[in-house]
Each structure stands twice: as C-alpha cells, then as structure tokens.
Amino acid sequence: MFLVTNWLEYVISDFSQAELLGFKKAVMGIYGIEDESSVDWEKLYKFCGVHFQRSVERVKTNFNVVPNGRQGDFQKLVNVLLS
C-alpha cells in the first residue's frame, strides 16, 4: 500500500466526485503511481460534512427531486447512508 506522508496529511473536499477524481489524478501523477488501488484514498481524502449537508438541504427543497412532504424521509435515508 502506497503512503503519502511528505506533503499532506489528508485533503477535505466539498463532496464533488470531479474533485476526488482530480485529486487522485494529481497524486498519482506527482508520485508516479500507476495502480489506483495501491493508495488508501479514504485515509487521504475526506468529505466536508458542512458542504455535504448544504447539498442535502438544497436537494430536499427541490420538489422535482424530493416530493413535497417527503423531506423527512429523504433526510432519514441520507442519515442511513452516512452511518
């Protein structure tokens, strides 16, 4: 397992998949890593709970995504995913 310890402890993002992919590509390029599975990405890359919860709130208020009156159910499902 490849360990990146010199220049970063971990990175926090705003829960963007594109940001995660860019981070992986950058680390792999800088360190010459060819096998993505050789890095413990979960240890290096954390998601910001505040930004994630803001995204949840934005989705909950979009009634095209979450029907009006179902926001509580949606939040419970999100909580299950996070636990």
Secondary structure, DSSP 8 states (H G I E B T S, - for coil): -B---SS-S-EEE-S-HHHHHHHHHHHHHHHT---GGGB-HHHHEEE-HHHHHHHHHHHHT-TTTS-TT-HHHHHHHHHHHH-
